[in-house]
Amino acid sequence: MYLTSFIHREPLFDIAERWFCSRPESGDARSITEILICDGFVIAETLELLTGRLIGITHQRRFGRRPIRLKGELRDMLCRDDRDRNARVAELVGRYRGNPDYFFLEAPINAVVCLDEQDHLLGLYRMKRPKRIAEKANRRIADWIFENVLGRAQEMARERARLSGVPLDRFVTPAEEMVKEFIRAEELISASFRDGSIRFDRAAMTIHDAGAIKIVAAQDELRHLEETLLETRDIRVIERADFRGAYQATNLILEVPWDAAYVCRRYAETRGWKKYLNRGIPEEDLKRGLEPLLGSAEPQINIEVILTTLPDMVESELGNSIHEERIIAQRDNKRYKGHIPTNVELLVESLFAVGFSPRIDIDRVPIKLWGRYLPETLGSYIRRLHNLPEYDLIN
């Protein structure tokens, strides 16, 4: 996985590539922990600054910030917001109030909402949770592996066609033979992970939206913001996508600079190190600040910016395109299913779990792509990282 919202995306990519081949190195666990501490702080501070800048362009009014941890908090705010209350919004709000528990109230979110003096939602910013990064990495890596498996299987078919003296476009492969070829190709790909010969394609593994901002405004205000961004010297729009189906919004990927001096000063002023005392890094090291961790840091990071109107956001949270239902659909509609993509997700989750745990040393990677595991394997591993009991009925 290549997370462009991280300033240490190259070192993290290198560690992940080795872990996928089950070849960890001494110091990996501490490096992962330091990356998640340093890069997480940088992303959070940059999101706060950029959100203020974007809301200033769009709304030009004072606002306050409030952290939220559950989606129910956000949905309650939307129901209290009386702007643009058309018939569809009134219907959705009424449906929500009739049975709020149906709307994933307890779904976790790591976000900060921006509200004006009338409690109108102007925007929010959030960092994607490790579970969601793992799921997205699973889809990206699984698709890439699937294409590799298909390529190997097609090579086998071409070779059999050549040996048979029949052109490939006229060569008929029985269904059972195609299944065997796919399984054999999958085994070859697994073996390339096992012997460490495989190399990831950064483009196929790139994830831009570990950090994201949502701006809520009228269409003319959103157009003004987008036009301003295109003329801004220090911000570059590198991707743009319009969604006009059940989910309606404009998604931008912005490449933005981050201010190292400001971030380091904020870390010291807010005593930011106190948040990381349970990560296994000695307190005296954390107190030294972020400066020792900024080697090989990228000068820019990528942030997703979603532009939406209030009615469209209500639809996406309460109507035809509820975010959690889209997540469930993504989980169910994978093109490539089997133990390899399952292992991809478990392995990425285990990597993040190490970085959030009190352990800064590990002796092995718990998941191997060529093995088979249950989700309970990861749960047990995480409990051991945190020195928690297994809750076995018989000890």
URDAGI-V236266 format. One record per pair of residues at least 6 apart in sequence whose ideal C-beta (glycine too) atoms are under 6 Angstrom apart, sorted by the first residue. I is the first residue (numbers start at 0). J is the second residue. Records with the same first field share a line. If there is no record, write none. Layout:
I = J ; J
This chain:
0 = 15 ; 136 ; 204
1 = 8 ; 12 ; 201 ; 204 ; 205
2 = 8 ; 206 ; 209
3 = 207 ; 301
4 = 42 ; 209 ; 210 ; 300 ; 301
5 = 38
6 = 38 ; 41 ; 296 ; 297
7 = 34 ; 38
11 = 34
14 = 27
16 = 199
18 = 350 ; 364
19 = 192
20 = 192 ; 195
21 = 364 ; 367
22 = 195
23 = 364
28 = 353 ; 359 ; 360 ; 361
29 = 359
31 = 353 ; 354
32 = 278 ; 354 ; 359
33 = 292
35 = 354
36 = 275
37 = 289 ; 292
40 = 271
41 = 257 ; 262
42 = 126 ; 210
44 = 262 ; 265
45 = 257
46 = 124 ; 210
50 = 122 ; 124 ; 212
53 = 214
54 = 113 ; 121 ; 122
56 = 224 ; 227
57 = 214 ; 216 ; 220 ; 224
58 = 121
60 = 115
62 = 113 ; 115 ; 121
63 = 114
64 = 111 ; 113
65 = 112
66 = 111
67 = 73 ; 110 ; 112
69 = 105
70 = 103 ; 106 ; 108
71 = 104
74 = 102 ; 316
76 = 120
77 = 313 ; 316
78 = 92
80 = 119 ; 120
82 = 119 ; 309
83 = 309 ; 310
88 = 310 ; 313
91 = 313 ; 317 ; 318
95 = 102 ; 317
103 = 323
106 = 323
109 = 125 ; 126 ; 128
110 = 123 ; 125
111 = 124
112 = 123
113 = 121 ; 122
115 = 121
120 = 215
122 = 213 ; 214 ; 215
123 = 213
124 = 212
125 = 211
126 = 210
127 = 209
129 = 351
133 = 344 ; 347 ; 348
135 = 206
136 = 347
137 = 340 ; 343 ; 344
139 = 204
140 = 343
141 = 335 ; 340 ; 343
143 = 203
145 = 335
147 = 188
148 = 184 ; 185 ; 188
151 = 184 ; 187
152 = 180 ; 181 ; 184
155 = 180
156 = 172
157 = 167
160 = 167 ; 170
189 = 369
191 = 197
192 = 368
193 = 369
207 = 252 ; 301 ; 303
208 = 303
210 = 302
211 = 303
212 = 304
213 = 305
214 = 306
215 = 307 ; 309 ; 312
221 = 306
228 = 234 ; 236
233 = 256
234 = 253 ; 255
235 = 254
236 = 251
237 = 252 ; 254
238 = 252
239 = 251
240 = 250
241 = 249
242 = 248
245 = 319 ; 320
246 = 315 ; 320
247 = 311
248 = 305 ; 307
249 = 306
250 = 305
251 = 304
252 = 301 ; 303
253 = 302 ; 304
254 = 299 ; 301
255 = 302
256 = 299
257 = 300
263 = 288 ; 289 ; 290
266 = 288 ; 289
267 = 288
272 = 285 ; 286
275 = 285
277 = 357
279 = 357 ; 358 ; 359
338 = 371
339 = 368
342 = 366 ; 368
345 = 366 ; 372 ; 377
346 = 366
348 = 377
349 = 365 ; 366 ; 377
352 = 381 ; 384
356 = 384 ; 385
358 = 384
365 = 380
366 = 372
